[in-house]
Every structure is written in C-alpha cells, then in structure tokens.
Amino acid sequence: MGPFEILCGIAAAVLALYYFLTSTFDFWKSRGVPGPRPIPGLGNFKDIMLNNISAGDYLAEMYNTYKNEPLIGIFARKTPILIIKDLDLIKDILIKDFTKFADRGFPVLEKADPLSQHLFFLEPKRWRPLRMKLSPAFTSGKLKEMFALMSECADHLIQYMDKITNTGNPIECRELTAKYTTDVIGNCVFGIEMNALSDENSEFRKMGREAFNPSWLNILRIRIRQIFPWFYNILFGYFLPQTNVTKFFTRVIVENMDYRETNNINRNDFIDILRELRNHPDKLDGIDPTDSLIASQAFVFFLAGFETSSTTISNVLYELALNPEIQDKLREEIDEVYAKHGGNLIYDNIKKMNYLDMVFKEILRKYPPGTIVMRQSTSSYTFDGTKVSIPKDQKVWIPIYAIHRDPNIYPKPDVFDPERFNDEVVQSRHSMSYLPFGDGPRNCIGARFAIYQSKLGLTKILRNYKIETCEETPIPYVNDPKAFILAPKGGLHLKMVKINRI
C-alpha cells in the first residue's frame, strides 16, 4: 500500500470518527430549541469534565445566557439533553404528566455496582412498589417516635463541641455536622451505634468520607460509568474487585437483618421494613428482593441522609456567621421556646419555630444540595404550548440551582434573606420556583427526616454557641466543581464561642 492510500485511509477514518462524534448535533436545531454550539467528543461539557466548573454553576450560566427561552438544548458529549426553564412545563414533568417522566435516566449496573439498585436510580417498574413499601418509615408519627433518639445524638454533638472548641481554634463545620448526622441515621433508622462523634476511627464515618471523596479514582470511575456504561459494567463487574464501601455496607446491613431475625428483635424501623420485604417477596409485585437490592435502599438513605443534611447545617452556620443580626433573631426564638417549655425540647416545639423554618428554607433556596433534577421520558412527548416534541428516553434536566438564583423570582438572590419565606411572599411565587427536595411522586422520600435532624442539630448548636467568621472562613463561597453535591471549596471553617448560661 502506497503513501497516498495510507493518507486516504487515515482521512476516511478521521472523517468517520468526526461524523460519529457529531451525528446528533442537529438534534435541537431541527426542533427549534436554542442552545450553545457543542464541541465534537465533548459536547457542551468540556469545563464540567475537566472539573473547571460545577454542573450547577454551568447550568446557571446557560439559564442566564438564554434568559427568555423556556427550553435550552445542550449535549453531554453527543447525548442531547433538554434543560427546562419554564415553571409551568416543570410542573407538567414532575406532577401533571409524571407517568411520562417517571424515570430518572440512570443506568442500574447490578454487576458492577450492586448498591446502585436504590430508589434514586431505579427504573419505574421496581421504583413504584419499593417506594410504596418504604414510605411508612418516614411518616410524622415515625419521626415523633425517633425524636428522643435524635435529641440524644444532638446532646452528644454539644458534648463533643465542648471538647473541640476549648482550644479556640476554628472548626471545620462540614466534618463536625457529618459526624452528628451519621450518628442520627445510625441510631434512628438502622438501630446501629455508629459512634461517629465518640470514635475518631468510626468505620461508618470512614466509609461516608470515602463514598463522597472526590479523588481522581472516584472521578475516573464516574466518568467511565457516564461515557462507557457497558465497559464499566464489564470492567468493574468481572475483573476489578468491589469497592470497600460496597463490601462494607452490604455486609453490615445483611448481618444486621440476620442478627435481628435470629434473636427475634423488632424495632419497627427502616431495617425491619427491609426485613419484611426480604421475607415476603410477594409484597413486591414479582421483584426479587436480593440482598443487594435490599441493602441498596439502606445504603442510599445513609449516604443521602448524612451528607446533604450535614452540608445544609454547615451552610446555615456559615450564613448566620455572616449575618449576626439574623443569628441573634433566631437564637431569641430558640430561647423563647426553651423558656416556655421549661428547657424540654420536644418534636412539636421544633415544628412551631417559624423563624427557624424560614432560615432553613432560605438556606435550601440559596444552597440546594442537589443542583439538578433529572428525568427521562418514558414515551414520546410534546410540551404544552410549544411545537417541541421529544422521543422516548430523552433526558431532561431541571436546573434547581439556577431557578433558586433567578433575580426575577428571588430579587438580589445572593443576599441571605429568610423573609423571602414568610407566608405572604411564598403565596406570590410559582409552586415550582422552590425545589430543594424535588416535587411530585418521585420527590425525596426522606425530606421530612432530613429537615428534623437538621433543625434539631441547629437548635442545640445555637442554644449553646455563638457562630463567628474567622480568617479561614471562605468569603466568598465558591462551589467545589469536584464535589458530588453542592459544597464549598476547602470546607467551611468557623469560630464557635461558648454561651455561658447561668
């Protein structure tokens, strides 16, 4: 073969590759949906893949660039993704036409990731019966039963803080609050003493850190999973060992259920509901309740419950340090409740703290842990009031972070203002303008639990400590592009000053 033939062969291969990488790039243009020009091989995700910007910040940029557009078309490499900005269309997706968007669009790779078979990822067929069976674990009645255990963990948090603040050094709040939420979930949901506050070498805290550690290895795993799921399933399903996190949680959860079974222990908690499903598969409409499927439900609740709540508590402390007048007003409400009830804080007291509720909602407005709600169409669909149609299996994203920072919805969005959530102002806004827990049938199952463990921890902290900024406090707050949920770069360091009460 001569040089000319070789050059022609190379040119043909390059053209074929280019065609393959760009073959979908007219997808949105043909449907009249505007969006940025994609790059072959990367789509519009170059800066996200290189960890130069977080997904939430990128979507906020797109949201503001295409101000007057209800829909924006982008590409994850060559996969078309539709960004939904119009709040009425968002309501259609999450509520009115939910059955056509009941899927989140995540691949469940049972061999490579046995613990990926959880409520957040599962396809509608398995999600529906599991959601129905697990929902009773998070009723208000169950929360009332758990409250004493939650309160005990919050008291342990204050005892721990008394020890570590003696030096006067700044405290890294995300690690501090993660230990608290780890213990709460362990005690209340799984009936396991996780000892994250009392034991620096707590295995559960180690596994929690490892699961959310944005190491190069974890990021590489995620990138391979996103780009080449078939290769990921083969590589990690057949050739490479399971992660320490997967092995640990599967073993601990299965052993816990077996121990209760053998010793006839009943706590009427989350683990007991999982035991019931494992022992009575007929209740799951033909779904096989394997150990990995059952363990997956406990695993995702543990991970989502401790990390999102601990980050939220930390963000409240951060904003209160920056806004001492709001901190003083909130502490005044807390002190009034304690005085009124003789220092005995119960479930209903937390519920009655209106200003605490406003502060909490404003934090989740400004810092929603999950910056995007993801859905995938289960059939072809035409958006109401538009000519835009999408095929089955089309991925659609709802940019929560961008909506929460929209100045037309929330004037001066960078300002921390709890008054945005007084009843009168809330009534004036669209119901889809605030989505920290999603909405509709597939909203966050543990939202109520997360709110109460967070509010209780905050109440105890503010009752005992004044929160101040220090030299290491990150000002301004910069989102970490490597983090799996919304989190600041370098952690949140604050100064805690003990309040001496007579």
Secondary structure by P-SEA (a helix, b strand, c coil): ccaaaaaaaaaaaaaaaaaaacccccccccccccccccccccccccccccccccaaaaaaaaaaaaccccbbbbbcccbbbbbbccaaaaaaaaccccccccccccccccccccccccccccccaaaaaaaaaacccccaaaaaaaaaaaaaaaaaaaaaaaaaaccccccaaaaaaaaaaaaaaaacccccccccccccccaaaaaaaaaacccaaaaaaaaaaaccaaaaaaaccccccccaaaaaaaaaaaaaaaaaaaaccccccaaaaaaaaaacccccccccccaaaaaaaaaaaaaaaaaaaaaaaaaaaaaaaacaaaaaaaaaaaaaaaaaacccccaaaaaaaaaaaaaaaaaaaacccccbbbbbbcccccccccccccccbbbbbbbaaaaaacccccccccccccccccaaaaaacccccccccccccccccaaaaaaaaaaaaaaaaaacbbbbcccccccccccccccccccccccbbbbbbbbbcc
